[in-house]
């Protein structure tokens, strides 16, 4: 007969109880059951006091840190400028008349005062001839009366009236001549004539574009500059532009005007630079890229990986007394792999650049000797 010993009483037992206990023991062995490890809850898979993926509680986090030191920094900004003519107009007529003469060729260089188009002048020429005849008569009458006035044959009042008539005739001639001159359309400045939009016999008026005239001996580049660069932009500043049309050519110019207003939407200001264009390579409407540089001294730069963005703000961890102290910073300009810090840290601070993802404010840290 099988017997078992009760460890608490020291008495032997036998019977069905033995068989039952043997069955339970076999079932436990088949399920792989084992007693739980001492000192931890059932199912604990590692040493106590250690979080998943992190060091044991209270243990310092190994990090790499860099000492912040002031250094020189060059802000670089690329602007897209639009080329404009030094002077540019649409050539039109001040009066309505018929085109009787065209004195230019498309793309021709003209000088200031050169005749471009003549309109029908028959009526205006007749008015000039009439005004000249009236002036001649008024002058003759005045001269005769002036001689007679010396002998008192003509009163002073009559002589004054004849002088007034002479002045009126002179003014009428000037008006007739001005109306005639308006029918001769001339170039107001030296430049290049554009495409011809009219033909002989066309009726033109103030709303009719006859051609265009552009002075491209100097090109004006208009571009926007962020307000951060306003302190570095001034009249006389040298700029360099490049064009996709001439990739190997550099176009150098000088800033000549700065808009006194800052655009409240883009936070930028419009700047105009003049670029000599004696060879005529640049055309109005072309786009040019301009590179602006601003060199600054004693700028605090940190590696970009040291920044911890959160909710639109930027933070860094500064090592102080063996702990990581979280500091909010204001970031300025950027360079490849570097970021300018304008406030939040000072020169000499030890900033964590690797290992920030495992840190919290106040976490103990161990700085790598290779930092």
C-alpha positions in Angstrom: 0.0 0.0 0.0 1.3 3.4 -0.9 1.8 5.9 2.0 2.6 9.6 2.2 3.9 11.5 5.1 2.2 14.7 6.3 5.0 17.2 6.9 3.0 19.2 9.4 1.8 16.3 11.5 4.4 13.7 10.8 1.7 11.0 10.3 1.5 8.7 7.4 -1.5 8.7 5.1 -2.7 6.2 2.5 -5.6 5.4 0.3 -7.3 7.5 -2.5 -5.6 10.6 -1.4 -2.3 9.3 -2.7 -3.6 8.8 -6.1 -5.1 12.2 -6.2 -1.9 13.9 -5.3 0.0 11.9 -7.9 -2.3 13.0 -10.6 -1.9 16.7 -9.7 1.8 16.4 -9.7 1.8 14.9 -13.2 -0.5 17.7 -14.5 1.8 20.4 -13.2 4.8 18.8 -14.7 3.1 18.6 -18.1 2.1 22.3 -18.0 5.7 23.4 -17.3 4.6 25.2 -14.1 7.3 26.4 -11.8 7.2 28.5 -8.7 7.4 32.3 -9.1 10.7 34.0 -8.5 11.2 35.4 -5.1 11.2 39.2 -4.8 8.9 40.0 -7.8 5.4 39.5 -9.0 4.4 36.5 -11.1 5.4 36.9 -14.7 8.2 39.5 -14.1 10.8 39.0 -16.8 13.7 41.0 -15.6 15.5 42.3 -12.6 13.5 44.5 -10.3 13.7 48.3 -10.6 14.5 48.5 -14.3 12.2 50.1 -16.9 11.8 48.8 -20.4 14.6 50.2 -22.7 16.1 52.4 -20.0 18.7 52.2 -17.3 17.9 51.0 -13.8 16.1 53.6 -11.7 18.5 56.1 -10.3 21.3 55.1 -12.7 22.8 58.0 -14.8 22.0 58.1 -18.5 25.0 58.0 -20.8 25.0 61.1 -23.1 27.3 63.0 -25.4 27.5 66.7 -24.7 29.2 69.7 -26.3 30.4 72.9 -24.7 28.8 76.0 -26.3 31.4 78.5 -27.5 30.8 81.8 -29.5 31.9 81.8 -33.1 31.6 83.6 -36.3 28.5 83.0 -38.4 27.4 84.0 -41.9 23.7 84.4 -42.6 23.0 83.5 -46.2 19.8 84.3 -48.0 18.7 83.6 -51.6 16.2 86.0 -53.1 14.4 85.7 -56.5 14.6 89.0 -58.3 12.5 90.2 -61.3 14.3 92.2 -64.0 12.7 95.5 -65.0 13.8 98.1 -67.5 15.4 101.3 -66.3 12.7 103.1 -68.1 9.7 101.5 -69.9 6.6 102.9 -71.6 3.8 102.0 -74.0 3.9 104.5 -76.9 0.5 106.0 -77.5 -1.1 109.0 -79.1 -2.5 111.9 -77.1 -5.1 112.6 -79.8 -7.2 110.6 -82.2 -5.9 110.6 -85.8 -4.8 108.5 -88.8 -1.2 107.0 -89.0 0.5 108.5 -92.0 4.1 107.6 -91.4 6.0 105.0 -89.4 9.7 105.8 -88.8 11.0 102.9 -86.7 11.8 99.2 -87.1 10.9 96.6 -84.5 13.8 96.1 -82.1 15.6 99.3 -83.3 17.7 101.3 -80.9 16.5 105.0 -80.9 17.7 108.2 -79.4 15.7 110.6 -77.3 13.7 112.8 -79.7 13.7 110.4 -82.7 10.5 110.4 -84.6 8.6 107.1 -84.3 5.2 107.8 -85.9 3.5 110.7 -87.7 -0.2 111.2 -87.8 -2.5 113.2 -90.2 -1.4 116.8 -89.8 -3.5 118.6 -92.4 -5.9 120.3 -90.1 -3.3 121.2 -87.6 -1.0 122.6 -90.3 -3.8 124.8 -91.5 -4.4 126.1 -87.9 -0.7 126.9 -87.6 -0.7 128.8 -90.9 -3.8 130.8 -89.8 -2.3 131.6 -86.5 0.9 132.8 -88.1 -1.1 135.1 -90.4 -3.0 136.5 -87.5 0.1 137.1 -85.6 1.8 138.8 -88.5 -1.2 141.1 -88.9 -1.4 141.9 -85.1 2.3 142.6 -85.0 2.1 145.0 -88.0 -0.8 146.9 -86.5 1.0 147.2 -83.2 4.3 148.4 -84.7 2.5 151.2 -86.8 0.4 152.3 -83.9 3.5 152.4 -81.7 5.1 154.9 -84.1 2.0 157.0 -84.2 1.6 157.0 -80.5 4.9 159.0 -80.3 3.0 161.9 -82.1 -0.1 161.3 -80.1 -2.0 160.2 -83.2 -3.0 157.0 -81.3 -4.1 157.1 -77.8 -2.4 155.0 -75.1 -5.5 153.0 -74.6 -5.6 152.0 -78.2 -2.0 151.1 -78.2 -2.6 148.9 -75.1 -5.4 147.1 -76.9 -3.2 146.4 -79.9 -0.4 145.1 -77.6 -3.0 142.7 -76.1 -4.1 141.6 -79.5 -0.5 140.8 -80.4 -0.1 138.7 -77.2 -3.3 136.8 -78.0 -2.1 136.1 -81.5 1.3 134.8 -80.2 -0.5 132.5 -77.7 -2.8 131.2 -80.5 0.2 130.3 -82.6 1.9 128.5 -79.7 -1.3 126.5 -79.1 -1.7 125.6 -82.8 2.0 124.6 -82.9 1.6 122.4 -79.8 -1.4 120.6 -81.3 0.7 120.0 -84.4 3.6 118.7 -82.4 1.3 116.1 -80.7 0.8 114.5 -84.1 4.6 113.7 -84.3 5.2 110.9 -81.8 8.8 110.9 -80.7 10.9 108.8 -78.3 11.0 110.5 -74.9 14.3 108.7 -74.0 16.9 106.5 -75.6 16.0 102.8 -75.7 14.9 99.9 -77.8 11.6 99.9 -79.7 9.3 96.8 -79.3 6.9 95.2 -81.6 4.8 97.4 -83.9 1.1 97.3 -83.1 -0.3 99.6 -85.9 -0.1 100.0 -89.6 -0.4 102.9 -92.0 -3.9 104.2 -92.2 -4.9 102.9 -88.7 -7.0 105.2 -86.5 -5.2 105.5 -83.2 -6.0 107.3 -80.0 -5.0 107.5 -76.4 -6.1 103.9 -75.7 -4.1 102.5 -78.7 -0.6 101.1 -78.0 1.6 101.8 -81.0 4.7 100.1 -79.7 6.8 99.8 -76.6 10.0 101.6 -75.6 12.5 100.2 -73.0 15.7 101.5 -71.8 17.7 98.3 -70.9 21.1 99.8 -70.7 20.6 99.4 -66.9 18.4 96.7 -65.4 16.6 97.2 -62.2 16.3 94.0 -60.1 13.3 94.0 -57.7 13.4 91.5 -54.9 12.1 90.9 -51.3 14.4 90.7 -48.3 13.3 89.4 -44.9 13.1 92.0 -42.1 15.9 90.1 -40.3 18.3 91.4 -43.0 17.1 95.0 -42.9 20.0 96.0 -40.7 22.5 94.8 -43.4 20.7 96.3 -46.4 21.6 99.8 -47.4 22.0 101.9 -50.6 25.3 101.1 -52.3 25.4 97.4 -51.1 26.9 95.1 -53.8 24.7 92.2 -54.8 25.4 89.3 -57.3 22.7 87.6 -59.4 22.6 84.5 -61.5 20.2 83.5 -64.3 19.3 80.0 -65.5 19.7 81.3 -69.0 23.4 82.1 -68.4 24.5 79.7 -65.7 28.1 80.6 -65.9 27.6 84.4 -65.8 27.5 86.5 -62.6 25.6 89.8 -62.8 26.8 92.4 -60.2 24.8 95.3 -59.2 24.2 97.9 -56.5 21.3 98.5 -54.3 19.7 101.9 -55.2 16.4 102.0 -53.3 14.7 100.3 -50.4 10.9 100.4 -49.8 10.3 102.3 -46.5 7.4 99.9 -45.6 7.6 96.2 -44.5 5.0 93.9 -45.8 3.0 92.8 -42.8 2.1 89.5 -44.4 5.4 88.3 -45.6 7.5 90.3 -43.1 9.8 91.4 -46.0 10.7 94.6 -47.7 11.1 95.3 -51.4 14.6 96.3 -52.5 15.8 97.5 -56.0 19.3 97.0 -57.3 20.6 98.4 -60.6 22.7 96.1 -62.8 24.7 97.4 -65.8 23.4 95.7 -69.0 25.5 97.2 -71.8 25.7 93.9 -73.6 21.9 93.5 -73.5 21.9 90.0 -72.1 19.2 90.7 -69.5 15.7 91.3 -70.6 12.8 92.8 -68.7 10.7 90.1 -67.0 13.6 87.7 -66.5 14.2 86.0 -63.1 17.5 86.2 -61.3 18.7 84.6 -58.0 20.5 86.9 -55.7 22.7 85.7 -52.8 22.9 87.9 -49.8 25.4 87.3 -47.0 25.6 88.9 -43.5 28.6 88.0 -41.3 28.2 88.1 -37.5 30.6 87.5 -34.6 30.1 85.9 -31.3 27.1 83.7 -32.3 26.1 80.7 -30.2 25.7 77.7 -32.4 24.7 74.2 -31.3 24.2 71.0 -33.3 20.6 70.7 -34.6 20.2 67.2 -32.9 20.5 69.0 -29.6 17.1 70.6 -30.1 14.0 69.0 -28.6 10.9 70.4 -30.4 7.7 70.3 -28.4 4.4 72.1 -29.2 6.0 74.6 -31.5 8.8 75.4 -29.0 12.4 74.4 -28.9 14.2 73.0 -25.8 17.7 71.8 -25.0 19.2 69.8 -22.0 22.0 71.5 -20.2 24.2 69.4 -17.9 24.4 71.0 -14.5 25.8 69.2 -11.4 25.5 65.8 -13.1 21.9 66.4 -14.1 20.1 67.3 -17.3 18.3 70.6 -16.9 15.7 71.4 -19.6 16.0 74.9 -21.0 13.7 76.6 -23.6 15.7 78.4 -26.3 15.0 80.9 -29.1 16.4 79.7 -32.4 17.7 82.1 -35.0 19.5 81.4 -38.2 20.4 78.0 -39.5 23.4 76.4 -41.2 24.0 72.8 -42.4 23.8 70.8 -39.2 23.8 73.8 -36.9 21.3 76.2 -35.3 21.8 79.6 -33.8 20.5 80.1 -30.3 19.6 83.6 -29.4 18.5 83.1 -25.9 18.1 80.4 -23.2 21.7 79.4 -22.9 25.0 81.1 -22.5 28.6 80.6 -23.7 30.2 77.8 -21.7 27.1 75.7 -21.1 27.4 72.0 -21.6 24.5 71.0 -24.0 23.4 67.4 -24.6 23.6 66.5 -28.3 23.1 62.7 -28.2 20.8 60.8 -25.8 18.1 63.5 -25.4 15.3 61.0 -26.2 16.0 59.2 -22.9 16.1 62.3 -20.7 13.7 64.1 -18.5 14.2 67.4 -16.7 16.4 66.5 -13.7 17.6 63.1 -15.0 21.1 62.1 -13.8 23.5 61.9 -16.7 27.0 60.6 -17.3 28.8 62.6 -20.0 30.9 60.5 -22.4 34.6 61.3 -22.3 34.6 61.5 -26.1 32.3 64.5 -26.0 
